[in-house]
Every structure is written in structure tokens, then in C-alpha cells.
Amino acid sequence: MDIGRLEVLRELRLRGSVTAVARATHRTPSAVSQQLKTLEREVGAPLTEREGRGLVLTPAGDALAQAAADVVVAMARAEETWRSYLAGPEGRVDLATFPTAGRMFLPGLLLAARATPGLEVMAADVDPVHADFAAIVPDFDVVLAHSVGPAPSWDDRDLIQVHLVDEPLDVALPVGHPLADRDAVTPAEIAQEPWIGVPDDFPYERLHQEIERVAGTVLRIVQRFSDTRVTESLVAAGLGLAVLPRFTSGAEGSGVVLRPLAQLAPTRRIAALLRRETAERPSVRLVLDHLRSIAADLG
């Protein structure tokens, strides 16, 4: 079996459509389809089938695509082992981050990368709709991702997950609020307040639902924003309460105080997601080491 055609099959499993594979691999859709047909002839079994106007993997195709990942990883390991004899952790690492993780990690990461000759980290600010961070991993070397509660899509796409930190999620109140002097607040104490929420299906929406469940009432959402800096400014103005991440909110002079949420003690999990073969590159391993070091200081 040709490794190039196995890679095309694996890309179809990861990306979900021939068009997406063609775009990512700089081929035409017909060329991708031809590669798949040739692979089918090589293995003597149907690997794809029609579903609507597109192609999906058969059970045999899915099994072979998963096995192909091991081949790709082995080749990447061999190539990078050889390169490591010739050079250090050089080259470009493309990293995707969501906004608050960028504030936490990027300054230290980029300064550390600058100190390594030949290493370049190019960061992109990406916050996918519905927080499907796993879906964008094929387009980056490293994706910083967050999840409030389980993230099944992280587990079912043959990805490496590097845990970085569990960040507490606190209730943000304006300075001078009657509850601001408490060590913690309960769902019952805050449920009747106006709230600055998040767009539907964003991760924090799950926490709002938990507050409603424990308090036995529905929160009154008066505004919805995905940008935590906007949310923080509205809380400071006394327009409502909100859930905000502890490490990048409530700084001195912000007009906001953060208090833990008793009974729930919510956190969000922050991790780096990457493909298995990408993790074999010395440059990527060094970037992960820097991320772990920064995360250790946060926690």
C-alpha cells in the first residue's frame, strides 16, 4: 500500500469530505477520489461509499484509516529522529488559541521561542463555533482548547491531548455589590440577579444551566457576549453578573471582583490538542514543554 494514499484516506476520516481533503492537500477533488479508488484496488475492498452527494468511509475504510495513522506516525518519528541528528528544534510551529488562552500563554511562549534560534511560532486567534476545537486540529500543529465538562470530540479523532491546567470559573460581581465581601457565593444567592451570558452553545452555557438546576429557577440573561473583556466591562458597570475565568479576569482596577461558586466549584479544562505524528517534531515538543511550564506557574 502506498503511504501517500493511506494519508489521503486518513485525511478523509479527519476532515469528513473529499472537498476538504482536496483543499488541505492542494489537490483537486477528482484527484483525491482517484487516489481512494486506487487504494481500494490495492486492498481489494470498498473503502468509501456514497452518502448524499459526498463520500463516507465504510467500516473497512474506517479501520484502515485508523491503522494508517500508525504508519504516518512511524514515518514522522523516523524522519524527525533523523532530523534531530542534523539540527535542533527548528522550523515553524502553527498554533491556534482561543482569546483568553492567548492572554495566558502567548507572551511567555513567544518570548521563549524567540530565544531558540531557528524556531518560529505563528499563532492564530481562533474560537470555533460550538467550541469544536478538534475539528481544526488538521489545520494547525497545536490547538489550545478549553472545555467545561466532558469534550467527547477530543477523544474520537485520534488526537493527542496534553493537559495544561484546570482553571477555576468564578462569579464576577461589580465592586460594591452586597455579595462582594463574601468568600464565596451560592447559586441561590445569585440566581435572581441579571446576568451577562454567552452565545447559545458556548461552553459556559452548561454552567448557567447548572446554576439554574441547583437554584431551582431560570436565570435572567440580559446580554450575551463571547468576548470576556466586554462581559467584564458590563459587570463593572453594574449591568449584571457573569461567569468569568479566574486567571484572566478581575485584575486590580477592573471594577470587578471574582468569587468562587459554592456547591458547584466549576472549572474549565485547558489542553493542547495535536495529531500524533506532529508530536514527533522536536520543534513541537519544545513548544509543548514551554506551554507546560507556563501552565505550572498559572496553577
Protein Blocks (a to p, Z undefined) as FASTA:
>chain_A
ZZklmmmmmmmmmnopaklmmmmnopafklmmmmmmmmmmmnopafbdcehjbccddfkl
mmmmmmmmmmmmmmmmmmmmmmmmmpccedjddddddfklmmmmmmmmmmmmmmpghiac
dddddddehhiaklmmmmpmbdcdddedjdfklmmnopacddfbdcdddddddehiaklm
pmbdcfklmmmpccddddehiaklmmmmmmmmmnopacddfbdcfblklmmmmmmnopac
cdddfklgoiahklpacdddehklpaddddddddfklmmpmklmmmmmmmmmmmmmmZZ
